[in-house]
């Protein structure tokens, strides 16, 4: 197979812009020349990588898979050249994407603990919804993904291609403001209708709550008064006394300890969650490889936040 590096860089640019004209400008060539180079790449690998029938253009399934390899090859080459030229890559930051609630309330404590085992670890963190995070991981646009484990496999991540470490066992708790006697203002055991602060339909945490309530008569008493995709958004509304919500325990630990929030139901109403750190095995960035080897040597209980 005879591949030119510039073809790989062209393909990565096209995957980012989804436009032949915009990519050509970015790569400082004419659009016809750029199109010929993409054709040459497709001929070299023996498959069609770009679906030209759509606007903006899209990648074929083979193109999606090859994109991860192309990005990895370009990054490795640039890193090797930088090393040869005497440029230090020892402190290169790892790009991590994470679910919003994990980025805000879980990540700071966990990364601090991890660095005690592996040493200094420069990182760049971007918070986004789980669906977008998976897309970014699949396309090789991040090094690691921090997300809730999906026992129902709706995330569709192949464990061979996207290996993971379990780094936390947490629960979603039903919580609300206390009344003047310190009891829950909205109790799941009361038998009364409850103003319910819900996750939106597509939110991962919302699916976990719906699985809990699927066959529970309790769901008939929950009167939805507010919806959002983010746990922190629900927490803010709970703190205003608007209603009751299920929120990950690490987001509300302090509020439960000092009595500003109380449980609205017993442990039978808790939703267990597992947190995992994912990578793509097709990407061979030195910093990721080193971290993965270090984590494999750490005791299991050390990885758990």
Number of C-alpha atoms within 10 A of each C-alpha: 7 9 13 12 14 14 19 21 17 22 27 20 19 24 20 13 15 20 16 23 17 15 23 19 12 13 16 10 13 13 16 11 11 22 17 12 18 21 15 16 23 18 15 13 13 10 13 17 23 22 14 15 8 10 9 11 16 19 20 15 13 12 21 17 16 21 22 20 18 23 21 18 19 16 16 16 13 12 18 14 12 13 13 10 9 9 11 11 13 11 11 14 15 18 16 23 29 25 24 21 22 22 18 13 17 20 18 11 10 16 15 14 16 19 12 11 15 15 12 12 17 13 14 12 17 15 17 18 18 22 13 14 22 22 12 18 20 20 21 22 18 22 22 23 25 27 23 22 18 17 10 8 9 8 13 9 15 10 12 10 14 17 14 20 17 16 19 18 13 16 16 22 25 24 28 31 25 19 12 8 7 12 15 20 21 27 21 22 10 11 9 12 15 21 18 23 24 27 26 15 13 13 17 22 24 19 15 20 22 16 11 15 14 11 9 10 9 16 16 10 14 18 15 14 13 16 16 16 18 21 23 18 15 24 23 11 17 21 16 11 16 18 25 31 26 28 27 26 18 15 18 19 12 12 14 16 10 9 12 14 25 24 25 24 18 12 11 8 18 20 20 14 18 15 21 19 20 24 25 24 16 19 21 17 16 14 17 19 13 12 14 14 11 13 16 11 10 13 10 12 9 13 18 16 18
